[in-house]
Amino acid sequence: MRSLCRRKQCLSTMPRTLYLSIYLPAFILAFCKGMLIPVLPLYASSFGISYGLIGLILAGEAIGMLVGDLPAGTLLRRLDRKWVMLLGLSLLIVSVLALFWAQTVWQLILFRFTAGIGTALWNISRHAFITEVTRTEARGRSIATLGGIFRLGSFAGPAVSGVVAASFGLKTPFLLYAGLAIVGALATAIFIKVSPQVSVRMAHGASNHLLELLRVHRHTFLNAGLGQLLAQMIRAGRFVILPLYAANVLGLDVQAIGWIMSLSSLIDTLMFYPAGLLMDRLGRKYAIVPSFIVQGIGMALIPLAADFGMLLVAASVVGFGNGLGSGSMMTLGADLAPKESLGEFLGVWRLIGDGGATGSPLAIGGLADALDLSVAPFVIAAFGLVAASVFAFRVPETLKRAGREH
């Protein structure tokens, strides 16, 4: 009875804690990020540069995130979560606004790199904040909801950006991004309070540093970290394999490819709440393991697709599997993170995941060049199945373990 009361109390207080302080800014930032998807490649191309340099500009944010993950985690020992969030948002706003006045290619690369550092600060401090303010039995739903909000924002952003750019100019979405992001930063500043308890915990844990964390938790990073790396590789891989296979093997046009990607993303988005329920009611593994098995099956179906309909089925399976794991890697990282080194742990955890997401397109490109594009989906599918095996047999069920610890 007491456990039930605690559960009801958690569910009643969670919205007041997170909706305005985290979910509103997260939706705004996801929407803003989506706005850049159709605009940034065209804007970079307007400088009359090679495809290689365009690719470097588009990769600039990912590179900045990789560089910023560990410093962001370490910074959380010295600053409250709120101030790190605001610092990250400030870097994002300034770097995207600066794109409006960029004069050279190297300025574009620098601004996107800076945006990546800001994203790392925002992501990791937000992750740490959610970890501390949510109970274990509601954490899966809290983080899965965050994943669903990110998907919704990213889904809506490109369409709005296209209309704005067509009506007012290619650079106008950068101004809109900055204006909306300022609203998100204000929500963070107003609705998140500085926590004295966090400052005390950070001070007591000051003797622990990054190398000590890696030594003490090396088995966690070797096992769960390997699963996280492979998980993010298959997740990022679908955005490369599906369009390339549709265009180069099936000969589908851009409109058909857009429908396939959009419908797959819609199925993905609709799964966030069931994913959270699975993680909180049954256990993290009940969402994580099926998620990557299903994604692996969907990937393996891609080379068997002979037309639009069959590829749509394969893409839908992949989307369903990815949605089933909505927020699962963040939830697992939050469960595994030690309280005394929360920021550093999440920084390493995020670095592993970002490394997988960044390396996936490179791996697919190398496989396609060395073997064949039809072979690459099978290899990526194997990554998903190996990830599922790692989480099933090498990583403990963190819902029960975290429940005892908290």
Backbone torsions as a table, in degrees:
resi	resn	phi	psi	omega
1	MET	NA	-43.2	179.2
2	ARG	-63.9	-39.7	177.7
3	SER	-62.6	-40.0	179.0
4	LEU	-63.6	-40.6	178.7
5	CYS	-63.3	-42.4	178.6
6	ARG	-62.5	-39.4	178.9
7	ARG	-62.6	-45.0	-179.9
8	LYS	-64.8	-39.3	178.1
9	GLN	-62.6	-41.1	179.8
10	CYS	-62.5	-46.1	-177.2
11	LEU	-66.8	-31.0	-178.3
12	SER	-79.2	-31.1	-177.6
13	THR	-90.6	-22.7	-176.7
14	MET	-58.3	-46.3	179.8
15	PRO	-59.9	-42.1	179.7
16	ARG	-63.4	-31.8	-178.0
17	THR	-77.5	-39.4	-167.5
18	LEU	-108.2	-27.6	-168.5
19	TYR	-61.9	-50.3	-178.1
20	LEU	-86.0	-30.8	-175.6
21	SER	-80.6	-33.8	-174.8
22	ILE	-120.3	-51.6	-172.8
23	TYR	-66.7	-41.4	178.7
24	LEU	-62.8	-52.2	176.5
25	PRO	-60.9	-36.7	-179.3
26	ALA	-63.8	-41.7	178.1
27	PHE	-64.0	-44.1	179.8
28	ILE	-61.0	-45.5	-178.9
29	LEU	-68.2	-35.8	176.7
30	ALA	-66.3	-41.4	176.5
31	PHE	-61.1	-44.5	178.8
32	CYS	-62.5	-42.3	178.8
33	LYS	-62.3	-40.7	177.5
34	GLY	-63.1	-32.2	179.7
35	MET	-63.2	-29.2	-177.9
36	LEU	-77.7	-18.4	-173.2
37	ILE	-57.7	-51.1	-179.3
38	PRO	-83.6	-19.3	-171.1
39	VAL	-90.6	-43.8	-171.4
40	LEU	-60.9	-44.7	177.8
41	PRO	-60.0	-40.5	179.7
42	LEU	-68.7	-38.6	178.5
43	TYR	-64.7	-44.1	177.5
44	ALA	-62.5	-40.5	-179.9
45	SER	-64.2	-28.7	-178.7
46	SER	-65.8	-13.4	177.5
47	PHE	-82.6	-0.7	177.5
48	GLY	67.9	42.5	-175.6
49	ILE	-110.9	173.8	-178.2
50	SER	-75.7	165.1	177.3
51	TYR	-64.3	-31.7	178.8
52	GLY	-63.0	-43.6	178.5
53	LEU	-69.9	-35.7	175.0
54	ILE	-60.4	-43.6	178.4
55	GLY	-61.7	-38.4	178.7
56	LEU	-65.4	-40.0	177.6
57	ILE	-63.3	-45.1	-179.1
58	LEU	-66.5	-28.8	178.9
59	ALA	-85.6	-6.7	-174.7
60	GLY	-58.0	-41.5	-179.4
61	GLU	-65.8	-42.9	179.7
62	ALA	-62.2	-39.4	178.6
63	ILE	-65.5	-41.7	177.6
64	GLY	-62.3	-37.8	177.4
65	MET	-64.1	-42.9	178.9
66	LEU	-61.3	-42.2	-180.0
67	VAL	-69.7	-34.1	-173.6
68	GLY	-87.7	-14.5	-173.9
69	ASP	-59.3	-52.8	-177.5
70	LEU	-67.3	-46.3	175.7
71	PRO	-59.5	-35.4	178.5
72	ALA	-63.4	-43.5	178.6
73	GLY	-63.5	-39.9	179.5
74	THR	-68.5	-36.6	-179.2
75	LEU	-62.4	-28.0	-179.7
76	LEU	-66.5	-15.7	174.9
77	ARG	-76.6	-24.4	-173.7
78	ARG	-103.9	-25.5	-178.4
79	LEU	-124.5	151.2	175.5
80	ASP	-65.5	153.3	-178.2
81	ARG	-53.9	-40.8	-177.5
82	LYS	-58.9	-44.8	-175.9
83	TRP	-71.4	-33.0	176.5
84	VAL	-68.7	-39.7	175.3
85	MET	-58.9	-47.3	-177.8
86	LEU	-66.7	-35.7	176.2
87	LEU	-63.2	-45.0	178.3
88	GLY	-62.0	-44.4	179.4
89	LEU	-64.4	-37.5	179.1
90	SER	-64.1	-42.9	177.4
91	LEU	-62.8	-40.3	177.9
92	LEU	-61.8	-48.2	-177.4
93	ILE	-61.0	-48.9	-177.2
94	VAL	-64.5	-42.9	-175.5
95	SER	-69.5	-36.6	178.2
96	VAL	-75.3	-39.9	177.1
97	LEU	-60.9	-36.3	-178.9
98	ALA	-65.5	-24.0	177.6
99	LEU	-59.0	-29.3	-177.9
100	PHE	-62.2	-32.9	-176.8
101	TRP	-107.9	10.6	-177.8
102	ALA	-61.3	139.1	-178.3
103	GLN	-113.7	-23.1	-176.4
104	THR	-130.5	163.7	178.6
105	VAL	-64.1	-39.5	-177.3
106	TRP	-68.3	-29.1	172.8
107	GLN	-65.5	-41.9	177.5
108	LEU	-58.7	-45.7	-179.2
109	ILE	-63.3	-43.8	179.6
110	LEU	-62.5	-43.1	-178.1
111	PHE	-66.8	-39.1	179.1
112	ARG	-70.5	-36.0	175.8
113	PHE	-62.8	-43.6	178.6
114	THR	-63.5	-39.3	176.7
115	ALA	-60.6	-36.1	177.9
116	GLY	-64.9	-40.3	176.5
117	ILE	-64.0	-43.1	176.8
118	GLY	-60.8	-40.2	178.3
119	THR	-63.3	-40.9	178.3
120	ALA	-61.4	-44.7	178.8
121	LEU	-61.8	-45.1	-179.2
122	TRP	-65.2	-47.4	-176.2
123	ASN	-62.7	-48.2	-172.5
124	ILE	-74.7	-39.8	177.6
125	SER	-66.8	-37.0	176.3
126	ARG	-64.9	-41.8	178.6
127	HIS	-61.7	-44.8	179.4
128	ALA	-64.0	-40.8	-179.6
129	PHE	-62.3	-47.7	179.6
130	ILE	-61.5	-40.9	179.6
131	THR	-57.5	-39.2	-174.4
132	GLU	-82.8	-27.8	-174.5
133	VAL	-98.0	-5.7	-179.5
134	THR	-109.3	144.1	172.1
135	ARG	-73.9	155.2	-178.0
136	THR	-57.8	-40.9	-174.9
137	GLU	-74.4	-7.9	175.4
138	ALA	-116.9	-0.5	-174.5
139	ARG	-65.8	-40.2	-179.7
140	GLY	-59.0	-46.4	179.2
141	ARG	-67.0	-38.9	-179.4
142	SER	-61.4	-46.0	-176.7
143	ILE	-78.9	-35.3	175.9
144	ALA	-63.5	-37.5	175.7
145	THR	-62.0	-40.4	175.8
146	LEU	-59.8	-42.3	177.2
147	GLY	-62.7	-40.4	178.4
148	GLY	-65.4	-40.0	178.0
149	ILE	-63.0	-41.2	177.4
150	PHE	-61.1	-42.9	180.0
151	ARG	-65.0	-41.9	179.3
152	LEU	-62.8	-45.5	179.7
153	GLY	-63.4	-44.1	179.8
154	SER	-65.9	-31.0	-179.1
155	PHE	-70.4	-37.7	-175.9
156	ALA	-85.7	-29.7	-173.2
157	GLY	-58.0	-47.9	-176.3
158	PRO	-59.5	-39.5	-179.0
159	ALA	-63.9	-45.2	179.5
160	VAL	-64.1	-42.9	-179.1
161	SER	-61.3	-41.3	179.3
162	GLY	-60.9	-43.0	179.2
163	VAL	-65.0	-45.0	-179.0
164	VAL	-63.3	-45.2	-178.7
165	ALA	-64.9	-40.3	179.7
166	ALA	-67.3	-31.6	-175.2
167	SER	-89.1	-35.7	-171.0
168	PHE	-124.2	-0.8	178.7
169	GLY	116.5	153.6	-172.5
170	LEU	-65.6	-27.6	-177.4
171	LYS	-89.5	-11.0	-176.0
172	THR	-60.7	-38.6	178.2
173	PRO	-57.1	-24.7	176.8
174	PHE	-65.7	-38.6	177.3
175	LEU	-67.6	-41.5	178.1
176	LEU	-63.5	-41.9	176.4
177	TYR	-54.6	-51.4	-176.7
178	ALA	-61.7	-43.3	-179.8
179	GLY	-62.3	-45.1	179.5
180	LEU	-67.8	-40.0	-179.8
181	ALA	-64.2	-31.9	175.7
182	ILE	-63.0	-38.7	176.4
183	VAL	-61.7	-43.3	177.5
184	GLY	-62.2	-40.6	178.8
185	ALA	-65.9	-38.1	177.3
186	LEU	-63.6	-40.3	177.2
187	ALA	-61.0	-41.6	177.4
188	THR	-63.1	-44.3	-177.8
189	ALA	-65.8	-35.3	-174.8
190	ILE	-83.1	-44.4	-167.3
191	PHE	-97.0	-10.6	175.4
192	ILE	-102.1	127.1	179.1
193	LYS	-99.8	145.0	175.3
194	VAL	-67.6	132.5	-175.3
195	SER	-101.0	114.6	175.8
196	PRO	-60.7	-33.9	-178.2
197	GLN	-65.2	-37.2	177.9
198	VAL	-62.9	-42.8	-179.3
199	SER	-62.1	-39.4	178.2
200	VAL	-64.2	-44.5	-179.1
201	ARG	-62.8	-40.2	-179.3
202	MET	-66.2	-39.1	-179.7
203	ALA	-65.9	-41.9	179.8
204	HIS	-66.9	-26.1	-179.0
205	GLY	-96.4	14.5	-172.0
206	ALA	-65.3	-22.1	-177.7
207	SER	-75.4	-20.2	178.0
208	ASN	-80.9	136.8	178.0
209	HIS	-130.2	180.0	-170.2
210	LEU	-62.3	-44.6	-178.8
211	LEU	-64.4	-38.5	177.7
212	GLU	-65.5	-39.8	177.1
213	LEU	-59.9	-45.7	-179.6
214	LEU	-63.4	-37.0	179.7
215	ARG	-68.7	-48.4	-175.7
216	VAL	-67.2	-37.8	-174.4
217	HIS	-108.6	27.5	-176.8
218	ARG	-61.4	-36.9	-179.6
219	HIS	-68.3	-35.9	176.7
220	THR	-64.2	-44.5	-179.2
221	PHE	-69.9	-33.2	179.1
222	LEU	-69.8	-38.2	-176.8
223	ASN	-90.2	-66.9	179.3
224	ALA	-63.0	-35.3	178.9
225	GLY	-64.2	-39.2	176.3
226	LEU	-62.5	-43.4	177.0
227	GLY	-60.7	-42.9	178.5
228	GLN	-62.2	-41.7	179.4
229	LEU	-60.9	-49.9	-179.2
230	LEU	-67.5	-36.3	179.8
231	ALA	-61.6	-45.3	-178.5
232	GLN	-72.8	-24.6	176.5
233	MET	-67.8	-44.0	179.8
234	ILE	-71.6	-33.6	178.2
235	ARG	-64.7	-45.8	179.6
236	ALA	-72.9	-28.3	-175.5
237	GLY	-63.6	-29.8	-177.4
238	ARG	-66.0	-30.2	-179.6
239	PHE	-73.3	-15.0	177.1
240	VAL	-98.3	-49.2	-173.1
241	ILE	-68.2	-46.6	-175.3
242	LEU	-59.4	-51.8	179.1
243	PRO	-64.0	-40.7	-178.9
244	LEU	-65.4	-44.0	179.7
245	TYR	-65.6	-41.6	-179.5
246	ALA	-61.7	-42.5	-176.0
247	ALA	-81.0	-47.3	-170.0
248	ASN	-87.0	-26.4	-179.2
249	VAL	-101.7	-47.0	-177.9
250	LEU	-90.7	-15.1	179.2
251	GLY	70.7	28.5	179.8
252	LEU	-78.0	150.7	180.0
253	ASP	-85.1	175.6	-175.0
254	VAL	-62.5	-38.8	-179.0
255	GLN	-62.7	-44.2	179.4
256	ALA	-64.1	-40.6	178.5
257	ILE	-63.8	-40.0	178.0
258	GLY	-60.7	-41.3	177.7
259	TRP	-62.8	-43.4	-179.8
260	ILE	-61.4	-47.9	-177.8
261	MET	-66.9	-39.0	-178.4
262	SER	-68.0	-43.7	-179.4
263	LEU	-67.6	-37.7	175.9
264	SER	-62.7	-43.1	179.0
265	SER	-66.3	-34.5	178.8
266	LEU	-64.4	-45.2	177.3
267	ILE	-61.7	-42.5	177.5
268	ASP	-56.3	-48.5	-176.2
269	THR	-63.4	-38.9	-175.7
270	LEU	-69.5	-12.4	-173.5
271	MET	-92.8	-0.6	-170.1
272	PHE	-64.9	-40.7	-176.9
273	TYR	-72.6	-43.9	173.4
274	PRO	-56.4	-35.7	178.1
275	ALA	-63.0	-43.7	178.7
276	GLY	-63.9	-40.3	177.7
277	LEU	-62.1	-43.6	178.6
278	LEU	-58.8	-46.0	-177.1
279	MET	-65.2	-37.5	-176.1
280	ASP	-85.5	-30.6	-176.1
281	ARG	-90.4	-41.4	-174.9
282	LEU	-107.3	-36.8	-177.4
283	GLY	142.7	156.1	-177.9
284	ARG	-61.4	-38.6	-176.6
285	LYS	-64.5	-26.7	-178.7
286	TYR	-67.9	-20.1	173.8
287	ALA	-99.0	-42.5	-172.3
288	ILE	-67.3	-52.2	-174.6
289	VAL	-63.7	-50.7	176.9
290	PRO	-61.3	-33.5	-178.9
291	SER	-56.7	-47.8	-174.8
292	PHE	-83.9	-23.5	170.5
293	ILE	-65.3	-47.0	-179.2
294	VAL	-64.6	-41.7	177.4
295	GLN	-62.2	-39.9	177.8
296	GLY	-63.2	-41.7	177.6
297	ILE	-62.8	-44.1	179.1
298	GLY	-61.5	-42.3	177.4
299	MET	-62.1	-41.0	-179.7
300	ALA	-67.4	-22.5	177.9
301	LEU	-77.1	-20.9	-175.0
302	ILE	-59.8	-49.0	-179.6
303	PRO	-67.4	-14.0	178.6
304	LEU	-88.0	-8.9	-178.3
305	ALA	-75.3	131.0	-178.3
306	ALA	-109.7	-7.5	-179.4
307	ASP	-156.5	-177.8	-177.8
308	PHE	-56.7	-47.7	-175.7
309	GLY	-62.2	-43.7	-179.0
310	MET	-68.0	-37.5	178.3
311	LEU	-68.8	-34.9	176.9
312	LEU	-62.9	-39.7	177.1
313	VAL	-62.4	-46.8	179.7
314	ALA	-61.0	-44.1	180.0
315	ALA	-64.9	-35.8	179.0
316	SER	-67.1	-38.5	177.0
317	VAL	-63.2	-44.0	178.2
318	VAL	-62.4	-43.6	178.8
319	GLY	-63.0	-40.8	177.6
320	PHE	-61.9	-45.3	179.7
321	GLY	-63.7	-42.8	179.5
322	ASN	-65.6	-40.0	178.0
323	GLY	-64.7	-33.4	178.5
324	LEU	-63.8	-24.5	178.0
325	GLY	-102.7	20.7	-178.2
326	SER	-57.2	121.9	179.1
327	GLY	75.0	2.3	-172.4
328	SER	-68.2	-38.7	-178.8
329	MET	-71.3	-36.8	175.6
330	MET	-66.9	-40.3	178.8
331	THR	-64.3	-44.7	179.0
332	LEU	-61.9	-44.2	178.1
333	GLY	-60.8	-40.5	178.1
334	ALA	-64.4	-39.7	178.9
335	ASP	-66.3	-40.3	-175.1
336	LEU	-78.9	-23.2	-172.7
337	ALA	-66.8	131.0	175.7
338	PRO	-73.5	141.4	-176.3
339	LYS	-60.0	-38.6	-173.7
340	GLU	-75.2	-16.0	179.9
341	SER	-134.4	42.1	-173.2
342	LEU	-60.0	-48.7	-176.9
343	GLY	-62.7	-47.3	-179.3
344	GLU	-62.2	-41.9	-179.8
345	PHE	-62.0	-47.5	-178.7
346	LEU	-66.4	-30.9	175.4
347	GLY	-63.6	-44.8	177.3
348	VAL	-66.2	-41.9	-179.5
349	TRP	-60.8	-43.1	179.6
350	ARG	-68.7	-37.9	178.8
351	LEU	-60.2	-43.1	178.8
352	ILE	-61.4	-47.3	-179.8
353	GLY	-64.9	-43.1	178.8
354	ASP	-65.4	-34.1	176.2
355	GLY	-63.2	-41.2	177.2
356	GLY	-65.1	-42.5	-179.3
357	ALA	-66.5	-37.5	-180.0
358	THR	-74.3	-36.8	-177.4
359	GLY	-78.1	-20.2	-176.5
360	SER	-59.4	-49.5	178.4
361	PRO	-60.1	-36.1	178.4
362	LEU	-65.2	-42.4	179.2
363	ALA	-64.1	-42.5	-179.9
364	ILE	-64.5	-43.2	178.8
365	GLY	-61.6	-42.7	178.4
366	GLY	-64.9	-42.1	177.9
367	LEU	-63.6	-42.3	-178.8
368	ALA	-65.2	-37.8	179.1
369	ASP	-72.1	-41.8	-175.5
370	ALA	-77.1	-37.3	-176.4
371	LEU	-114.5	-90.0	179.5
372	ASP	-167.6	151.9	-179.3
373	LEU	-60.7	-30.6	-179.7
374	SER	-73.1	-16.6	179.4
375	VAL	-85.6	-33.5	-175.5
376	ALA	-54.8	-42.7	179.3
377	PRO	-60.1	-34.3	178.9
378	PHE	-66.3	-38.6	179.1
379	VAL	-67.3	-44.3	178.5
380	ILE	-65.2	-36.5	175.8
381	ALA	-61.0	-39.4	177.5
382	ALA	-62.8	-36.7	175.9
383	PHE	-57.6	-43.9	-179.8
384	GLY	-62.9	-42.7	-179.4
385	LEU	-68.5	-37.8	176.1
386	VAL	-65.7	-41.7	177.1
387	ALA	-58.2	-45.1	179.0
388	ALA	-60.5	-40.3	179.8
389	SER	-66.1	-41.3	179.1
390	VAL	-61.4	-47.0	-179.1
391	PHE	-68.1	-31.8	-178.8
392	ALA	-73.7	-39.5	-169.4
393	PHE	-114.8	-18.0	-174.4
394	ARG	-113.9	-8.3	-177.8
395	VAL	-120.6	130.7	-179.1
396	PRO	-69.7	159.6	174.9
397	GLU	-74.9	106.8	-170.7
398	THR	-78.0	-17.1	178.0
399	LEU	-62.7	-46.7	179.8
400	LYS	-69.0	-43.6	-177.2
401	ARG	-66.7	-43.6	179.8
402	ALA	-67.0	-34.4	179.7
403	GLY	-62.0	-37.3	177.6
404	ARG	-72.0	-34.8	-176.3
405	GLU	-75.3	-33.3	-176.6
406	HIS	-93.4	NA	NA
